[in-house]
Amino acid sequence: MAALLDAEHALSYAVEWGDVARPGNAALATEGTLEIYLDGRSAWPAEGGFAWTWIELLEWFSHNWTSLELEDGLPFDVDPQSVSELQSYVLGAYRYSPSLNSDEPELLLWEFFESHDMNRALQGASSRPFVVWREGHLGHILTDKGRVTVPWQHVIETLEGLGNEIAARLDVAGGADARSQHALQEWSTRADRSPEEVLPIATGLSPTQLEQLASELTPQRGKTPSSPGYFDWGVNGISITGNELLAVARMTAGLPLRVTATALAQVEDLKLSDTPGLDDLSAAVRAALTEDLTRPYEQGYAAASAFRAIEAIPTDTKFDPIAWLRDLGIEYKEVSLQTPLIDAMACWGYRRGPAVIVNTSGRHSQSSSGRNASVAHEICHLLLDRDAALPAAEVLGGRLNPTVEARARAFAAEVLLPRSQAGAVMAQADAKTVKSAVNSLTARYRVSRELVAWQSRNSPVRLEPGVVEYLKSLVPTPWRF
């Protein structure tokens, strides 16, 4: 993920209004020059400012405000660093996905840009994209030159301030023409929305899917569905970004509805707990993530090393993630979600958690070593992501930012079996003894043979060719070894 910029000066704008040539004309009333800056540098719509009639931007804000506020994350499993990178990845990697129609990726990308690229408000007058979206508590801004990550609250408040400034200008100088009145009315009521409007956008499920979801849940919960579903979604009077049910629904939106229904039913039963020890530990571990650690695996390794040091767990001692959760008072349960597609879930929102749920039917978590890795993965999210990209929940197997997931995978591997220990053992092995060395590490640290292979490979220790060849045979992607 891009480095998080301080909100104080990260996103700002300057607008200079022109003279009102004809009072009562909505377009001419908002004519002026606008320039938006990212970290003090001109970013949109043109360097030195851009002359336009900015009622179009106000109308675009009003029409897309609900999507800007409620949609969480990109509609694709990518973490782009520029607009061109996003376009190339989507039109390339997704084009040949067997689960999508050939034109579906382009349509999804076009729809996303329509509601998140402010440049669409200018009707083609500017060629500089300015794409804004929320990911939990983070706000991402993508341009043709790169990406900036800023606290979301700062982003939405800045855009709201710009909208208010355009509205004030229109109110004073626009007069009583129909377009002015309509634009002002739409802006003033932009946040007036019903649960029926909120749920499809916040969950990524269509109204029809939400009705089907309620039907799926009825036999599980013994309740009668009501429109748009009998769930207490909590969309009134609570922050969307801290809503566990919405987060789980969104992350499982691409899975069969029965899977989403089962996952939601399990999450709905969780309780809210105070865990001050977790909060203190989170702050201490996050302090270990210095600015020079730019790659997700580096951050994951550093966080795991800091965690073991803070918790006084020597590198030659196994870490029991399930016992650690229970000792810290974090709710933990094992259930069958009746699918191999999800290994584990965790939530830590405003109404439930912190808690971790392991799926005993998961592709990896059905084994004891896979269960340990899944729980350690969720611990990383508990430590690093509750105040950032994942303020409510995480579904291991659902749709998530690949960079955030890569960091959690590295954390899980390193906290369970430090690379230094794997490398030290394998350095003493040869082609004849490597198998027993691997078995020794799996038994001692309660990890899989695949995890042993990767941690040995990623250690700084030089391994014999025969050892490398055997370890390569233990992983599903030997060409990457």
Helices and strands as residue ranges (DSSP letters): H 7-10, E 11-17, H 26-29, E 31-38, E 41-44, E 50-53, H 55-70, H 83-93, H 104-116, G 118-122, E 130-135, E 138-143, E 147-151, H 152-173, H 178-188, H 195-203, H 207-221, G 240-242, H 244-251, H 257-268, H 276-286, H 296-310, H 321-327, E 331-335, E 344-347, E 355-359, H 368-384, E 393-396, H 402-416, H 419-427, H 434-445, H 449-457, H 465-472, G 478-480
